Amino acid sequence: MKDNEYIFEENLARAYSLPSRFYTEPSVLEEEKMKVFQRTWQLVGRTEQVKEDGQYFTATVGDEPVVVVRGMDERVRAFSNVCRHRAGPVAEGCGTRKSFRCGYHGWSYALDGRLINTPEFDRVENFSRQENCLPEFRVEAWGPLLFVNLDKLAAPLHETLEDIPRRVGHRNFEAMRLAARRDWFVNCNWKVYVDNYLEGYHIPIVHPSLNREIDYEQYRTETKRFYSIQHSPIRPDGAIHLKVDEKSGEDEAQYFWIFPNLMLNVYPDNYSTNIIVPIDEKRTLTVFEWYFLNPELDETSEAVWRTVAFSDEIQLEDIKICEAVQRGLRSQTYRQGRYSVRRENGVHHFHGLLAKFFARP
């Protein structure tokens, strides 16, 4: 997209939102993959998936197939999951291996990315195994979560997270383990879903049960450099699904968003991640994963079930409105809108970051 097609206004009271074509045209998504998804830290998995030597799992960042592995030297690395011969996959799914073997012609690679075997390739001229190693990407961990960045020049992960680790450090994230997962396919552009997440403005209308659980009048959004956080006190007298921690005095739900497509929902007794993955310009995959202390215990499993069921209720409401918005964005009567100064500073912040990334060469 050309820079002059959308000029971001930093003054929220004067600003207009993204034009509707940014949500409907395939060319916009292609540019986002190059300028946004390939230049930001993307959550790809968990450290426990590669805790033993030789353990690996596969993922996709933007359109790039990736394999994450712990080598025999105990170092965790991320590589392109594309064979240097004819672009076949060198790994599938997850598991434990001593080396990777392409599923197309059998080329094999060591767990440090070196090309170690090329069957029936002995008469090829001007070919160097050393020059045909698997391309390596940057991988970093935050607690139990693993992130990959395809951009060699990007700032370290901690600059994106800023003070989030400090803000949630008392929650004992390291001890919590994966308890449940849900995948949802939504018929809307990925930004429609993110916009919706970044404001509580719609809660009284779209989420009546959630509105009874939180104190909407005290709902507020803080924006930082690369993330925002929505705070909402949990009602002590009316909350059924959201738990107040009486021991620690924790009575707040915190909804973190990390640019461009990661949500981190933090409650007194659990947290969840939500990754927003564009499939095409009008379809999105949302992946929810919940983490609890001792999820194998009966009393915990009951809490997990209640939490996931309530989340499903909220998600179905969000899907309905997001899909309706996507249809509305194709209307000939709509081009772009304005922001509520009180309620939509998070959406405005997101659009500002997009504009900065779009402007990069």
Contacts in CASP RR format, 6 or more apart in sequence:
PFRMAT RR
TARGET T0000
AUTHOR 0000-0000-0000
METHOD contacts of the structure
MODEL  1
MKDNEYIFEENLARAYSLPSRFYTEPSVLEEEKMKVFQRTWQLVGRTEQV
KEDGQYFTATVGDEPVVVVRGMDERVRAFSNVCRHRAGPVAEGCGTRKSF
RCGYHGWSYALDGRLINTPEFDRVENFSRQENCLPEFRVEAWGPLLFVNL
DKLAAPLHETLEDIPRRVGHRNFEAMRLAARRDWFVNCNWKVYVDNYLEG
YHIPIVHPSLNREIDYEQYRTETKRFYSIQHSPIRPDGAIHLKVDEKSGE
DEAQYFWIFPNLMLNVYPDNYSTNIIVPIDEKRTLTVFEWYFLNPELDET
SEAVWRTVAFSDEIQLEDIKICEAVQRGLRSQTYRQGRYSVRRENGVHHF
HGLLAKFFARP
1 22 0 8 1.000
1 27 0 8 1.000
1 28 0 8 1.000
1 31 0 8 1.000
1 358 0 8 1.000
3 358 0 8 1.000
3 359 0 8 1.000
5 19 0 8 1.000
6 18 0 8 1.000
6 19 0 8 1.000
6 22 0 8 1.000
6 355 0 8 1.000
6 358 0 8 1.000
7 355 0 8 1.000
8 15 0 8 1.000
8 351 0 8 1.000
8 352 0 8 1.000
8 355 0 8 1.000
8 356 0 8 1.000
9 15 0 8 1.000
9 16 0 8 1.000
10 352 0 8 1.000
12 339 0 8 1.000
12 341 0 8 1.000
12 344 0 8 1.000
12 345 0 8 1.000
12 348 0 8 1.000
13 341 0 8 1.000
15 338 0 8 1.000
15 339 0 8 1.000
15 348 0 8 1.000
16 336 0 8 1.000
16 337 0 8 1.000
16 338 0 8 1.000
17 336 0 8 1.000
17 337 0 8 1.000
17 338 0 8 1.000
17 339 0 8 1.000
17 347 0 8 1.000
17 348 0 8 1.000
17 351 0 8 1.000
18 191 0 8 1.000
18 336 0 8 1.000
18 351 0 8 1.000
18 354 0 8 1.000
19 335 0 8 1.000
19 336 0 8 1.000
20 329 0 8 1.000
20 330 0 8 1.000
20 331 0 8 1.000
20 334 0 8 1.000
20 335 0 8 1.000
20 336 0 8 1.000
21 28 0 8 1.000
22 28 0 8 1.000
22 191 0 8 1.000
23 188 0 8 1.000
23 189 0 8 1.000
23 191 0 8 1.000
23 192 0 8 1.000
23 281 0 8 1.000
23 326 0 8 1.000
23 329 0 8 1.000
24 189 0 8 1.000
24 281 0 8 1.000
24 282 0 8 1.000
24 326 0 8 1.000
24 329 0 8 1.000
24 330 0 8 1.000
25 281 0 8 1.000
26 280 0 8 1.000
26 281 0 8 1.000
28 281 0 8 1.000
29 189 0 8 1.000
29 278 0 8 1.000
29 280 0 8 1.000
29 281 0 8 1.000
31 358 0 8 1.000
32 278 0 8 1.000
32 354 0 8 1.000
33 62 0 8 1.000
33 63 0 8 1.000
33 278 0 8 1.000
35 357 0 8 1.000
35 358 0 8 1.000
35 360 0 8 1.000
36 260 0 8 1.000
36 354 0 8 1.000
36 357 0 8 1.000
37 61 0 8 1.000
37 62 0 8 1.000
37 260 0 8 1.000
37 261 0 8 1.000
37 278 0 8 1.000
38 61 0 8 1.000
38 62 0 8 1.000
38 64 0 8 1.000
38 150 0 8 1.000
38 151 0 8 1.000
39 149 0 8 1.000
39 150 0 8 1.000
39 151 0 8 1.000
39 154 0 8 1.000
39 357 0 8 1.000
39 360 0 8 1.000
40 149 0 8 1.000
40 151 0 8 1.000
40 154 0 8 1.000
40 160 0 8 1.000
40 259 0 8 1.000
40 260 0 8 1.000
41 140 0 8 1.000
41 147 0 8 1.000
41 148 0 8 1.000
41 149 0 8 1.000
41 154 0 8 1.000
41 157 0 8 1.000
41 160 0 8 1.000
41 258 0 8 1.000
42 61 0 8 1.000
42 62 0 8 1.000
42 147 0 8 1.000
42 148 0 8 1.000
42 149 0 8 1.000
42 261 0 8 1.000
42 262 0 8 1.000
43 145 0 8 1.000
43 146 0 8 1.000
43 147 0 8 1.000
43 262 0 8 1.000
43 273 0 8 1.000
43 275 0 8 1.000
44 57 0 8 1.000
44 59 0 8 1.000
44 61 0 8 1.000
44 66 0 8 1.000
44 68 0 8 1.000
44 78 0 8 1.000
44 146 0 8 1.000
44 147 0 8 1.000
44 148 0 8 1.000
45 57 0 8 1.000
45 59 0 8 1.000
45 68 0 8 1.000
45 145 0 8 1.000
45 146 0 8 1.000
46 144 0 8 1.000
46 145 0 8 1.000
46 146 0 8 1.000
46 178 0 8 1.000
47 76 0 8 1.000
47 141 0 8 1.000
47 143 0 8 1.000
47 144 0 8 1.000
47 145 0 8 1.000
47 146 0 8 1.000
48 144 0 8 1.000
48 177 0 8 1.000
48 178 0 8 1.000
49 55 0 8 1.000
49 57 0 8 1.000
49 68 0 8 1.000
49 94 0 8 1.000
49 146 0 8 1.000
50 56 0 8 1.000
50 57 0 8 1.000
50 68 0 8 1.000
50 69 0 8 1.000
50 70 0 8 1.000
50 76 0 8 1.000
50 146 0 8 1.000
51 70 0 8 1.000
52 70 0 8 1.000
52 96 0 8 1.000
53 70 0 8 1.000
53 71 0 8 1.000
53 72 0 8 1.000
53 74 0 8 1.000
54 69 0 8 1.000
54 70 0 8 1.000
54 71 0 8 1.000
54 72 0 8 1.000
54 96 0 8 1.000
54 97 0 8 1.000
54 98 0 8 1.000
54 111 0 8 1.000
55 69 0 8 1.000
55 70 0 8 1.000
55 94 0 8 1.000
55 95 0 8 1.000
55 96 0 8 1.000
56 67 0 8 1.000
56 68 0 8 1.000
56 69 0 8 1.000
56 70 0 8 1.000
56 91 0 8 1.000
56 94 0 8 1.000
56 95 0 8 1.000
56 96 0 8 1.000
56 97 0 8 1.000
56 100 0 8 1.000
56 111 0 8 1.000
57 67 0 8 1.000
57 68 0 8 1.000
57 93 0 8 1.000
57 94 0 8 1.000
57 95 0 8 1.000
58 65 0 8 1.000
58 66 0 8 1.000
58 67 0 8 1.000
58 68 0 8 1.000
58 81 0 8 1.000
58 89 0 8 1.000
58 91 0 8 1.000
58 92 0 8 1.000
58 93 0 8 1.000
58 94 0 8 1.000
59 65 0 8 1.000
59 66 0 8 1.000
59 67 0 8 1.000
59 68 0 8 1.000
59 148 0 8 1.000
60 66 0 8 1.000
60 277 0 8 1.000
61 137 0 8 1.000
61 148 0 8 1.000
61 150 0 8 1.000
64 80 0 8 1.000
64 150 0 8 1.000
65 80 0 8 1.000
65 81 0 8 1.000
65 82 0 8 1.000
65 89 0 8 1.000
66 78 0 8 1.000
66 79 0 8 1.000
66 80 0 8 1.000
66 81 0 8 1.000
66 137 0 8 1.000
66 148 0 8 1.000
67 78 0 8 1.000
67 79 0 8 1.000
67 80 0 8 1.000
67 81 0 8 1.000
67 90 0 8 1.000
67 91 0 8 1.000
67 100 0 8 1.000
68 76 0 8 1.000
68 77 0 8 1.000
68 78 0 8 1.000
68 139 0 8 1.000
68 146 0 8 1.000
68 148 0 8 1.000
69 76 0 8 1.000
69 77 0 8 1.000
69 78 0 8 1.000
69 79 0 8 1.000
69 91 0 8 1.000
69 97 0 8 1.000
69 100 0 8 1.000
69 111 0 8 1.000
70 76 0 8 1.000
70 111 0 8 1.000
71 77 0 8 1.000
71 111 0 8 1.000
71 112 0 8 1.000
72 98 0 8 1.000
72 111 0 8 1.000
73 112 0 8 1.000
75 112 0 8 1.000
76 139 0 8 1.000
76 141 0 8 1.000
76 146 0 8 1.000
77 111 0 8 1.000
77 112 0 8 1.000
77 113 0 8 1.000
77 136 0 8 1.000
77 139 0 8 1.000
78 136 0 8 1.000
78 137 0 8 1.000
78 138 0 8 1.000
78 139 0 8 1.000
78 148 0 8 1.000
79 90 0 8 1.000
79 109 0 8 1.000
79 113 0 8 1.000
79 134 0 8 1.000
79 135 0 8 1.000
79 136 0 8 1.000
79 137 0 8 1.000
80 134 0 8 1.000
80 135 0 8 1.000
80 136 0 8 1.000
80 137 0 8 1.000
81 89 0 8 1.000
81 90 0 8 1.000
81 91 0 8 1.000
82 88 0 8 1.000
82 89 0 8 1.000
82 90 0 8 1.000
82 134 0 8 1.000
83 89 0 8 1.000
83 90 0 8 1.000
83 102 0 8 1.000
83 103 0 8 1.000
83 104 0 8 1.000
83 105 0 8 1.000
83 107 0 8 1.000
84 107 0 8 1.000
84 115 0 8 1.000
84 132 0 8 1.000
84 133 0 8 1.000
84 134 0 8 1.000
85 102 0 8 1.000
85 104 0 8 1.000
85 105 0 8 1.000
85 107 0 8 1.000
85 118 0 8 1.000
86 104 0 8 1.000
86 105 0 8 1.000
88 102 0 8 1.000
88 103 0 8 1.000
88 104 0 8 1.000
89 102 0 8 1.000
89 103 0 8 1.000
89 104 0 8 1.000
90 100 0 8 1.000
90 101 0 8 1.000
90 102 0 8 1.000
90 103 0 8 1.000
90 107 0 8 1.000
90 109 0 8 1.000
90 134 0 8 1.000
91 97 0 8 1.000
91 100 0 8 1.000
92 103 0 8 1.000
97 111 0 8 1.000
98 111 0 8 1.000
99 108 0 8 1.000
99 109 0 8 1.000
99 110 0 8 1.000
99 111 0 8 1.000
99 116 0 8 1.000
100 108 0 8 1.000
100 109 0 8 1.000
100 110 0 8 1.000
100 111 0 8 1.000
100 113 0 8 1.000
100 134 0 8 1.000
101 107 0 8 1.000
101 108 0 8 1.000
101 109 0 8 1.000
102 108 0 8 1.000
105 119 0 8 1.000
106 117 0 8 1.000
106 119 0 8 1.000
107 115 0 8 1.000
107 117 0 8 1.000
107 118 0 8 1.000
107 119 0 8 1.000
108 115 0 8 1.000
108 116 0 8 1.000
108 117 0 8 1.000
109 115 0 8 1.000
109 116 0 8 1.000
109 133 0 8 1.000
109 134 0 8 1.000
110 116 0 8 1.000
113 133 0 8 1.000
113 134 0 8 1.000
113 136 0 8 1.000
114 129 0 8 1.000
114 130 0 8 1.000
114 133 0 8 1.000
115 129 0 8 1.000
115 130 0 8 1.000
115 132 0 8 1.000
115 133 0 8 1.000
115 134 0 8 1.000
116 129 0 8 1.000
118 129 0 8 1.000
121 127 0 8 1.000
137 148 0 8 1.000
137 149 0 8 1.000
137 150 0 8 1.000
138 148 0 8 1.000
138 149 0 8 1.000
138 150 0 8 1.000
138 151 0 8 1.000
138 152 0 8 1.000
138 154 0 8 1.000
139 146 0 8 1.000
139 147 0 8 1.000
139 148 0 8 1.000
139 149 0 8 1.000
140 146 0 8 1.000
140 147 0 8 1.000
140 149 0 8 1.000
140 156 0 8 1.000
140 157 0 8 1.000
141 147 0 8 1.000
142 157 0 8 1.000
142 161 0 8 1.000
142 165 0 8 1.000
143 173 0 8 1.000
143 174 0 8 1.000
144 173 0 8 1.000
144 174 0 8 1.000
144 176 0 8 1.000
144 177 0 8 1.000
144 291 0 8 1.000
145 273 0 8 1.000
147 157 0 8 1.000
149 157 0 8 1.000
158 165 0 8 1.000
159 226 0 8 1.000
160 226 0 8 1.000
160 227 0 8 1.000
160 258 0 8 1.000
160 259 0 8 1.000
161 226 0 8 1.000
161 227 0 8 1.000
161 258 0 8 1.000
162 224 0 8 1.000
162 225 0 8 1.000
162 226 0 8 1.000
162 227 0 8 1.000
163 224 0 8 1.000
164 227 0 8 1.000
164 256 0 8 1.000
164 258 0 8 1.000
164 264 0 8 1.000
167 229 0 8 1.000
167 254 0 8 1.000
168 254 0 8 1.000
168 256 0 8 1.000
168 264 0 8 1.000
168 266 0 8 1.000
168 271 0 8 1.000
170 248 0 8 1.000
171 266 0 8 1.000
171 271 0 8 1.000
172 293 0 8 1.000
173 271 0 8 1.000
173 291 0 8 1.000
175 293 0 8 1.000
176 270 0 8 1.000
176 271 0 8 1.000
176 291 0 8 1.000
176 292 0 8 1.000
176 293 0 8 1.000
177 291 0 8 1.000
177 292 0 8 1.000
177 293 0 8 1.000
177 294 0 8 1.000
177 295 0 8 1.000
178 289 0 8 1.000
178 290 0 8 1.000
178 291 0 8 1.000
178 295 0 8 1.000
179 270 0 8 1.000
179 290 0 8 1.000
179 291 0 8 1.000
179 292 0 8 1.000
179 295 0 8 1.000
179 300 0 8 1.000
179 301 0 8 1.000
179 304 0 8 1.000
180 288 0 8 1.000
180 289 0 8 1.000
180 290 0 8 1.000
180 295 0 8 1.000
180 304 0 8 1.000
180 307 0 8 1.000
180 308 0 8 1.000
181 287 0 8 1.000
181 288 0 8 1.000
181 289 0 8 1.000
181 290 0 8 1.000
182 287 0 8 1.000
182 288 0 8 1.000
182 308 0 8 1.000
182 311 0 8 1.000
182 312 0 8 1.000
182 315 0 8 1.000
183 285 0 8 1.000
183 286 0 8 1.000
183 287 0 8 1.000
183 288 0 8 1.000
184 285 0 8 1.000
184 286 0 8 1.000
184 287 0 8 1.000
184 288 0 8 1.000
184 315 0 8 1.000
184 319 0 8 1.000
185 279 0 8 1.000
185 283 0 8 1.000
185 284 0 8 1.000
185 285 0 8 1.000
185 286 0 8 1.000
186 193 0 8 1.000
186 283 0 8 1.000
186 284 0 8 1.000
186 285 0 8 1.000
186 286 0 8 1.000
186 319 0 8 1.000
186 322 0 8 1.000
186 323 0 8 1.000
187 282 0 8 1.000
187 283 0 8 1.000
187 323 0 8 1.000
187 326 0 8 1.000
188 282 0 8 1.000
188 283 0 8 1.000
188 284 0 8 1.000
188 322 0 8 1.000
188 323 0 8 1.000
188 325 0 8 1.000
188 326 0 8 1.000
189 278 0 8 1.000
189 281 0 8 1.000
189 282 0 8 1.000
189 284 0 8 1.000
189 326 0 8 1.000
189 329 0 8 1.000
190 261 0 8 1.000
190 276 0 8 1.000
190 277 0 8 1.000
190 278 0 8 1.000
190 284 0 8 1.000
191 350 0 8 1.000
191 354 0 8 1.000
192 284 0 8 1.000
192 322 0 8 1.000
192 325 0 8 1.000
192 326 0 8 1.000
192 329 0 8 1.000
193 276 0 8 1.000
193 284 0 8 1.000
193 286 0 8 1.000
193 318 0 8 1.000
193 322 0 8 1.000
194 257 0 8 1.000
194 260 0 8 1.000
194 261 0 8 1.000
194 276 0 8 1.000
194 350 0 8 1.000
195 347 0 8 1.000
195 350 0 8 1.000
196 202 0 8 1.000
196 318 0 8 1.000
196 321 0 8 1.000
196 322 0 8 1.000
196 325 0 8 1.000
197 255 0 8 1.000
197 257 0 8 1.000
197 263 0 8 1.000
197 274 0 8 1.000
197 318 0 8 1.000
198 221 0 8 1.000
198 228 0 8 1.000
198 230 0 8 1.000
198 257 0 8 1.000
198 344 0 8 1.000
198 346 0 8 1.000
198 347 0 8 1.000
198 349 0 8 1.000
198 350 0 8 1.000
199 221 0 8 1.000
199 340 0 8 1.000
199 343 0 8 1.000
199 344 0 8 1.000
199 346 0 8 1.000
199 347 0 8 1.000
200 216 0 8 1.000
200 219 0 8 1.000
200 221 0 8 1.000
200 230 0 8 1.000
200 343 0 8 1.000
201 340 0 8 1.000
201 343 0 8 1.000
201 344 0 8 1.000
202 321 0 8 1.000
203 210 0 8 1.000
203 211 0 8 1.000
203 214 0 8 1.000
203 216 0 8 1.000
203 219 0 8 1.000
204 211 0 8 1.000
204 216 0 8 1.000
206 317 0 8 1.000
206 318 0 8 1.000
206 321 0 8 1.000
207 314 0 8 1.000
207 317 0 8 1.000
207 318 0 8 1.000
209 241 0 8 1.000
209 310 0 8 1.000
209 313 0 8 1.000
209 314 0 8 1.000
210 314 0 8 1.000
212 235 0 8 1.000
212 238 0 8 1.000
212 240 0 8 1.000
213 234 0 8 1.000
213 235 0 8 1.000
213 238 0 8 1.000
213 239 0 8 1.000
213 240 0 8 1.000
213 241 0 8 1.000
213 242 0 8 1.000
214 232 0 8 1.000
214 233 0 8 1.000
214 234 0 8 1.000
214 235 0 8 1.000
214 239 0 8 1.000
214 242 0 8 1.000
214 253 0 8 1.000
215 232 0 8 1.000
215 233 0 8 1.000
215 234 0 8 1.000
215 235 0 8 1.000
216 232 0 8 1.000
218 231 0 8 1.000
218 232 0 8 1.000
218 233 0 8 1.000
219 230 0 8 1.000
219 231 0 8 1.000
219 232 0 8 1.000
220 230 0 8 1.000
220 231 0 8 1.000
221 228 0 8 1.000
221 229 0 8 1.000
221 230 0 8 1.000
221 231 0 8 1.000
221 343 0 8 1.000
221 345 0 8 1.000
221 346 0 8 1.000
222 228 0 8 1.000
222 229 0 8 1.000
222 231 0 8 1.000
223 345 0 8 1.000
223 346 0 8 1.000
223 349 0 8 1.000
226 258 0 8 1.000
226 259 0 8 1.000
226 353 0 8 1.000
227 256 0 8 1.000
227 257 0 8 1.000
227 258 0 8 1.000
227 259 0 8 1.000
228 256 0 8 1.000
228 257 0 8 1.000
228 346 0 8 1.000
228 349 0 8 1.000
228 350 0 8 1.000
229 254 0 8 1.000
229 255 0 8 1.000
229 256 0 8 1.000
229 257 0 8 1.000
230 254 0 8 1.000
230 255 0 8 1.000
230 257 0 8 1.000
231 252 0 8 1.000
231 253 0 8 1.000
231 254 0 8 1.000
232 252 0 8 1.000
232 253 0 8 1.000
232 255 0 8 1.000
233 251 0 8 1.000
233 252 0 8 1.000
233 253 0 8 1.000
234 242 0 8 1.000
234 243 0 8 1.000
234 244 0 8 1.000
234 251 0 8 1.000
234 252 0 8 1.000
234 253 0 8 1.000
234 268 0 8 1.000
236 244 0 8 1.000
236 251 0 8 1.000
241 306 0 8 1.000
241 307 0 8 1.000
241 310 0 8 1.000
242 253 0 8 1.000
242 267 0 8 1.000
243 267 0 8 1.000
243 268 0 8 1.000
243 269 0 8 1.000
243 303 0 8 1.000
244 250 0 8 1.000
244 251 0 8 1.000
244 268 0 8 1.000
245 251 0 8 1.000
245 268 0 8 1.000
245 269 0 8 1.000
248 268 0 8 1.000
249 268 0 8 1.000
250 268 0 8 1.000
251 268 0 8 1.000
252 268 0 8 1.000
253 265 0 8 1.000
253 266 0 8 1.000
253 267 0 8 1.000
254 265 0 8 1.000
254 266 0 8 1.000
254 267 0 8 1.000
255 263 0 8 1.000
255 264 0 8 1.000
255 265 0 8 1.000
255 266 0 8 1.000
256 263 0 8 1.000
256 264 0 8 1.000
256 265 0 8 1.000
256 266 0 8 1.000
257 263 0 8 1.000
257 264 0 8 1.000
257 346 0 8 1.000
257 350 0 8 1.000
258 264 0 8 1.000
259 350 0 8 1.000
259 353 0 8 1.000
260 350 0 8 1.000
260 353 0 8 1.000
260 354 0 8 1.000
260 357 0 8 1.000
261 275 0 8 1.000
261 276 0 8 1.000
261 277 0 8 1.000
262 273 0 8 1.000
262 274 0 8 1.000
262 275 0 8 1.000
262 276 0 8 1.000
263 273 0 8 1.000
263 274 0 8 1.000
263 275 0 8 1.000
263 276 0 8 1.000
264 271 0 8 1.000
264 272 0 8 1.000
264 273 0 8 1.000
264 274 0 8 1.000
265 271 0 8 1.000
265 272 0 8 1.000
265 273 0 8 1.000
265 274 0 8 1.000
267 307 0 8 1.000
269 292 0 8 1.000
269 293 0 8 1.000
269 303 0 8 1.000
270 290 0 8 1.000
270 291 0 8 1.000
270 292 0 8 1.000
270 303 0 8 1.000
270 304 0 8 1.000
270 307 0 8 1.000
271 290 0 8 1.000
271 291 0 8 1.000
272 288 0 8 1.000
272 289 0 8 1.000
272 290 0 8 1.000
272 291 0 8 1.000
272 311 0 8 1.000
273 287 0 8 1.000
273 288 0 8 1.000
273 289 0 8 1.000
273 291 0 8 1.000
274 286 0 8 1.000
274 287 0 8 1.000
274 288 0 8 1.000
275 286 0 8 1.000
275 287 0 8 1.000
276 284 0 8 1.000
276 285 0 8 1.000
276 286 0 8 1.000
277 284 0 8 1.000
277 285 0 8 1.000
277 286 0 8 1.000
277 287 0 8 1.000
278 284 0 8 1.000
278 285 0 8 1.000
279 285 0 8 1.000
282 326 0 8 1.000
286 315 0 8 1.000
288 311 0 8 1.000
288 315 0 8 1.000
290 304 0 8 1.000
290 307 0 8 1.000
290 308 0 8 1.000
290 311 0 8 1.000
292 300 0 8 1.000
292 303 0 8 1.000
292 304 0 8 1.000
293 300 0 8 1.000
294 300 0 8 1.000
295 301 0 8 1.000
295 304 0 8 1.000
328 334 0 8 1.000
339 345 0 8 1.000
339 347 0 8 1.000
339 348 0 8 1.000
END
